[in-house]
Amino acid sequence: MRIINLTDHIVTIEDGDIRKVYFPSGSIARSRMKRVVIGKVDGVKVCQIIWEPAKGLPAMSNGTYYIVSQIVFDSSDREDLLAPDTTRGSVVKHEDNTVAVKFFKSHAGFAKRGEK
C-alpha cells in the first residue's frame, strides 16, 4: 500500500503508539469553489457552494491512497482520497498548537478498499 501526500503540508498522524509522518510529494491537488447566491432570508444572502472538479489528482491505482486538502476532499467522492480529520477528538495539540491528528477521514467507498 502506498500513501501519497498531495498537499503542500507535512501531515502527521498520532494515536497511542502510532506516529506516521507524510511529507508533501511535490504534486498538489487543488479545487476551487464557486459561491452562487440562491436567495435571501431576513435580508441575508443565502448561497450554494459549488465545487469545481479537483485538478492534479492522479488516476485511481489499486493499493494507492492520496492525502488531500479538505477542499479537494469535499469536491470529490473518490474512495482513494484521505484527508486529515480535524474534528473535535481527533486533533493532537501541544501548547495550543495543532501538531497532528489521530485519524484520516475518507468517503464511504473506502470500506471496500481499506485495511480492517
N, C-alpha and C positions, 0 to 999 in steps of 0.2 A: 504494500500500500504506500502511496506517495501523497504527501500533503504539500501543496504549493501555495505560498502566500502571495496573493495578487493585490496586496495593499502596499502603501509606502511606509508602513509602521511595523516594528517588531511586535509580534503577538505572543504573549506569554500565558500559558495555562498552568495554574497551580491548584491542586486539590489533594490534600493529605500528603502522601509521599510522592505524588506525581508532579513533576515540573517539566514542562515542554516549552521550548522557545522556537518560534518560527520566524526566520528572517525574511525580509522582502526579497522576492525573486528577481526584481528588476523590471518585471512587467506589472502593469497596474490596470485592473479592470475598473471602468468608470461608467456611471449612468447619470443622466440628468433628469430633472423633474420639470414638469410644466404645471403651473397653477392656473386653473380656469375658474373664474367666478361664475357660480351657477345660480346665485340668488342672494337674497338678504333675509336676515332675521333681526327684528327690532332695530333696523337701520345698519346692522353689521353685515359686511360681506361674508358669504359662505363660499368656500372654494372646494374644488375637487383637485386632488393631486394625481397627475398622470405621469407615470414613469416611462421614459424612453427606454428602448431596449439597451441593455448593457453593451459596452464596447470593450474589447480586449479580453473577452472570455474565450479560452481555448475550447475546442470541441470536447465533448464528454469522452472520457477514456476510462475503461474498466480499471478499477483499483486506484484511481486518482481523484483526490478531493482538492477543492480550491478554497482558500480563505479569502473572503471578500469583505468589503465595507458593508455597513448596514444599508446604505443606499442601493448598492448593487444587489444585495440580498433581496431587498424589497421589490426590485424591478424584475425579478425572475423567480420561477418556481422550480428551477433545476435542482434535482436531488443530490448533485455532487458539490453543491455550494455549502460552505460553512461560514458562519460569522461569529465573532466573539459575543457571548451572551452578557450584556451589560445590565441586566435587570437586577433588582434587589436580591441579595442572597448569592449572587454569582461573582460580584466584584470583590477583588482582594486589594485592600488598601494598606499602605504603610505611611504613617504620618500624614493622613488625609490625602495622599496621592494614590491614584489607581496604578497598581503595578502589575496586575494580572486579572484574569477571570478564571472561574472554575470550570466553565462549560463552553462548548461550541453550541450554536443552535443551527438547525437545518430544517428543510421542508419535509413534509410527511413522507415523501418517497424515499427518504434516507433509510427508513427501516428495512427496505428491501435490499439495500446495498451495504449497510454498515455492519460493524462487528457487534456482537451481542455482549 
